[in-house]
């Protein structure tokens, strides 16, 4: 009946035991499945609670001078996430200091107070038992609940008539699956028809009501449950194991389990559905009202089905993402793709388009942040020669020559050499900075690599020269 393969659950960070950690959470651990993600609903009478997307950098208590130097570099325009990778002693440094979405009660008091009183996107300082922190709130949202409910627990609730009156029940299987086996009171929203019902979901369902989502094995429903949560649905429950687990658990429907089959299928989009998405995306992105979140959900869901990239209206979508004042939405798209292996083929092209779009908008800081995100350990991204070229060229034209040298160094380290045009731009930029000797020396080293190939002695000399140029430049900036 259900024709879908198991999808990789996104990794998540949440609270477990109350043991000390360098991260300012009471505890912080990586989980494999959202069934462990138990977010509490706001306490009654406390008003609407917030969740914050927090990034931080941690240094030891005795490293006050280092902290001051880092703050000075941030003031000059360097990115907190990039500095966290280099200097933070917290394990989160591997993610650029990103702690994910947090809520009150998860962090030590000093960090919590600083985070929940900090202005959006402003870097603030606080001290905890772990040392000195520089933290930045990247985004905020109302706290939502996403839980998995076990079939036995759901069955108990399902027998209560008042329960059916107070909740919303969603079945995201296809009509032919529902025809073979179904549960009463579930409204059918086929995942393959997401382009039809997705943009109108808040007019069809009440985000304030408890919402239960079901499919065959619980995988597609988890996808939709997470999407509903992102749309502001306050309490969303995914039926663990889907109708198959419910059927095998309940002796009252023994025939149901016997009729279940498991043909293999990867979710795909039809040509008609792709056409509908391509018609909707420009309207959503260019609308005067804020429909970009809907466009994001529509596009990410489409990308997860792994269609040919050229079949989607990705350019206008990327253009809209990079027009946002902050990076919360672009990074959320990359995060969804990163945590779904079926979409990894689209991760590098999407990130590369974001880099290029940010540089066209003369937003080098944002372009550099995406670039460094692509380079993080364990990344599924591959940085192509075109991305290196866009960054080196863009930084030179903006007068950010040191940044262009850093990217050029990364490029050479990957065995890639700049073309003659890019080489001339780098030389011209160094001359403009009155670094005549450096310009001549670097151009000579690049010329030698062109002649001998980017390998062996000449390759090593070029890397050492770039390291020396970058190091000397940094030292001169400190003076």
N, C-alpha and C positions, 0 to 999 in steps of 0.2 A: 504493500500500500504506500508507505512513505518512500519516496524516491529521492533520498538525499544522503550524502555521506556525512560522517561526523566532522564538524568544523572545530578547528583549534580554538579553545577558549582563550580570551585575552588574559594576559598576566595582570594581576592587580596587587596593590599594596594596602594593607589594613592592619588593625590592631589585633594582637593575640594575647600573650601573657604579659604580666607587668614586670618585665625584667629590664635592667639598664641597657641602654644602647647609645651609640654616638648620635643616632638620629634623634631629634627632639620629640619623637613619639614616645608614649609610655611603652610601646613596642612596635616593631615594624617588620613585616615578613612578606615574602613573595608567595602568592597563592596561584594555583594553576587554574582553578575553576571558580566561577561566580557563585557557586553554591556556598562558598565560604564567606562571601561578601555580605555580612549582615549589618546593614546600615540602620541605625535606630531612627525612628520617627521623632519629630520634635516633641518635647515634653508639653503636655497640655498646659495652656495658660502662659507659655513662654513666648508666644508669638512665632513668627516664621524664622526658623534657624537658617544659617548660611553654611555653605561649604566653600572653602577657598582652595584655589589651585596655587600651591606655594612652591617656591624655589629658594634654596638657601646655600650658604657657604659657611663652613665651620673651621675655626682655627683654635689652637690651644690658648688657654687663659694667658699664658706668658708671652704670646705672640702679638702683643698690642701694636708694635711697630709695623708688623706685616699687615695687620688689619687696616691701619691708617693708610698704608701704601695702596692696598687693594681698593679702599674707598676712593682714594684720589684717582685711581685709574678708571673706576666706574664713572666718576664725575666727568672725566675727559671723554667718556663715550664707550668704554669697553663694556662688554656684556657680562653680567653676573654669572650666567651659566658657563661661559667659556673660562672664566677665572675659577669657578668651582672645580672644573675638570683638572685645573692645574694645581690649585692650592688647598682645596677642602680636604679635611681628614675624615669626613663622613663617607660611608659607603655609597651614599647617593651621588657622589661625584661622577660615577660612571654614567649617570643620567643627567649630567649637567646640574646637579643639585636639586633636581625636580623630585618633590615628595608626593606629587599627585594631589588628589582632592582630599582635604582634611576637614574635620569638624571639631567642635568643642568637645573636650574630654579625651582627645586622642594624644595631646601633646603635654609636655611639662608646662606648668603655669606661666613661667616667664615668656616662653616662646609663644604660647597661645595668646597671651595678652598683647604681645607685639604684633602678631599676625592679624588678629581680629580688630586692631585699632589702626593698622597701617593703611594709608591711602593706596588705591589701586596703582600698581606699577611703580611705586616709589620704594627704593631700597632703604630699609631701616636696620638699626643695629640693636641687638639685645644680648644679654649674658645669661647663661644657664649653667647647670652643674657640669656640662660637657665642654664649656669654653665660650668663645665669642662667636655670635652668628651675625651674618648679613643676610637678611631675608627680603623677598619680594613677592607680593601677592599679584599673580598674573591675571587671575579672573575670579569671579565669584558666581554662585548660583544658589537657589533655594535647595535646602537639603531634601533629597528624595530617598526612597527605600527601594531596593531591589533584592529580593530573596527568592530562593528556590523552596518549594513546598513539596514534601514527600507524598506519594500517592495515598498512603494510609491516612495521613493528616487531611489531605484534600477530601477524601471520601467521607470522613466524619463531618466536615463542613458542608459537603455537597448534599447531605441528607437533611439539612436544616432549611426549611422553606424561607425563613427570614434571610438567610445567607444569600439566596438567589435574588432576593429583592434589593439587597444593599450593594452588590458587586457587579462588575462587568466581566464576562467570560468571553475570551477570544480564541478561536481555532484558526491557526495560520496555514493549515494544510490545503492542498488543492481540492477542488470539488469532487474529483473522482475518488480521492481518498476518503473524503467525508461520506460519500455515498456508500462505501463499504463498511465503515464503522464510525460511530459518532457518539457524543454525549449530549443530552438535551440541554437547552438553555445557552449553548455556546453560539456566538455569532461568528460567521466565517469571514475571515479577511485573508484570502490566499496570498502568500508571500510573493508569488510570481506576478500578482496584480498590484504590487506595491505602488507603482507609478500612478494607479488610479485612485487608491484610497489614502495613500500616505500624506499628500498635501492637505487633505481635508479631515485628518484624524481627530483633531480637537473639536470639530463640529459634529462628528459621529459619536464620540465618546467623551466622558467627563473626566478630565485629568485629576479631579479631586476624589474620585471614587477608587476603591480598591480594585485593581485590574489583574485578572488571572489569564495567563497566556499558555496555550497548549499546541503541540504539534505531534508528530509520531514518536520521536525519540527524545525530544526536549532540546534539540540543537537549534532548529530554525526558530523555535519559540524564544530561546535565550537571546538570539539575535534581535528579534522584535522587542523583547522585554527591555533590553538595553537601549534600544532606540526610543521606546516610549518614555523611559526614564529621562533620556536626554531632552525630550520634548516637554518635560515638566510634569509628567504623571507622578503623583506623590507617593503612591504605594503600588508597586508592581511585583507580581509573584509568577515565577515560572514553574510549571508542573514538571518536576524532575522525572526524566525517563519518558515523558509524554504519555499518550493514550496507550501505548504498548505496555509500559510499566503499570499503568492503572489497571489495564485489562488483566494482566498476569497476577496482579496483587489481589484483585477482587474475585472471589469465588462466585459472585453473583452474575458474572458475565464470562463464563469459561469458554464459550464459543468464540468470543471476540479474539482472544489470543491465537486461536487456531487459524483464524483467517488472515493473520498479519503476515505479509511477505516483505522481503528486504532487497528489492532490486537496487543495484548501484546507480547512483546519479550524482552529478555535480550540478548545483543550481545554475541555470543558464537563463539568459534573456532572449526572447524572440525578437525578430526584426521589428515587429510592430511595437513591442515594448520599448526598444531602443529609440525608435522614432518618437514615441510619446515623451520619453525622458528628454530627448534633444529639443523638443518643442517647449517643454516645461522649464528647463534650466535657464535659458536666456530670460524668460519672463520673470522667473523668481529672482534671478541675479540683478536684473535691471529695474525691478519694481521700486517705486518710491517708498513703499513700506518695507519693513524689515523681514523679507522672506528668505534671507541667506541661510539661516539655520535649516529651513526646509530643503533648500537646494543642497546643502551639505549632506543631509541624511539621504536624500534621493541619489546623489552621486556616489557616496560611499557604499551604499547598498548595491548600486549597479557595479561598482568596481570589484566588490567582493565576489561577483559572479564570473569575474575574469573574462570580460568581453574583449574584442580587439580594441586597443586604446583609441585608434583613429575613428572608431565608430561613435565616440561620445563627444559632446560639446565641452571638452575639457579646457580649452583656451579661455573662453569667457568666464568659466567657473574659477580658474586660477586668477584671472584678472580681478574678479570680485573679492576673492580671498585676500589678495595683497592690497586691496584698497581699505581694508579694515584698519582701525587705529592701533590695535594690538595684535598679537600673534596667537591668541587663544584658539581661534577657529582654524587657521591653517595647521597649527600643530595638532589639533584634535583629529583632523583628517589623516595626517601622517601616522598618528598613533594607532588609529583604527586599522590602517593598512599594515602597519608593522606587526600587529598582534594577530593577523589573519594570514597564515602562510599561503592560502589560495590566491591572495592579492599581492604577493611579494613581487610578481612580475611588473606590477604597476607602480611600485614604491619609488624606484629610482627615477623613472620619467616624471612622476608627479613632483617629487622633491626638486628635480632639476628645473622644471618649469616654474616652481615657486622662486628659486634662486634668480632665474633670469628676469622674472616679472618684478621682483623687488629691486633688482639693479636698474631696470628700466625706469622705475619710479624714484630712483635716487634714494633708496633706503638701504644703504650698505650694511647697517647694523643688523637688520632683519635677514638680509641675504646671507650674511656670515653665520647667523644663528642656525639657519636651515642647513648650511654647508657643514658646520661642525656636528650637527645632529646626524647627518649622513655618515660622518667619519667615526662615530662612537663605536667602542668595542662591541662586537657581536652584531653589528648593523647588517641588515640584508641589502643595504644600498650599495651601489657601485657608482663612484663619481667618475663621470666621463670627461674626456678632453675638452668637450664643449663647455662644461661647467667651469673647469679651471680657467679656460680662456675668458669666459664672461666675467668672472670675478677679477682676474688680473687686469683685464682691459678696463673694467668699471672702476676699480680702485685707483688705477693710475689716472683716469680722467677726473676723478673726484679729489685728487691730491692726496690720497691715502696710500702713499708709496710703500710704507712699511707693511701694511696689510697685503699689498700686492706681492711683496717679496715672500711673505709667509705662505701665501697660496702657491706661488711659483715653486717654493721649496717642496711643498706637498706634491705638486705636479711632477717635479723631477724625481722625487723619491719613488713615484709610481712607474718610473721608466718612461715618462712622457716629456717631450721637449716642445717648447712653444714654437709656433711658426714664425717666419721672418717678420711678419707684420707685428705680431705681439712682442717679439724681441725688440723691435725698433721703438715700440711704445714704452717698454720698460726702460730702455736706455735713455730716451728723451725725458722721462719722468725723473730719473736720477740726476740728469744734467740740470733739469729745472730746479732741483733741490740743492744745486751747487755741489753735488757729489760726483765730481768729474772722474777722479781716480776709480771710485767704485763702479761707475758706469762703464768705463773702459775695461776694467778687470772682469766684470761680469759678462760683458759682450764677448770678450776674448774667450772666456771659459765656455760660453754657449757655442761659439763658433767651433771650438775644438771638439765638442761633443757631436756637433753636426757632421764633422769630418770623420771622427773615429767611431761614432755611435755612442748611445747613452749607456755605456757599460765600462767596467774596468777602471783604470787609473783616472781618466778624464772625468768620468761620471762621479767618482769619489771626490775629486778636487772641486767639482762644481757644487756638490752638496756641502762640502766643508766651507767653501767660499760664501754660500748663501747663509749658512749658520753664523759665520763670522760677521757678515753684513748686518744680519738681524740682531745679533747680540750687541754689537757696537752701537747700533741705532737705539736700542732700548736703554743702554747705559747713558747715552747722551741725553735722552729724554728725562732721565732722573736728575740730571745735574741742574 
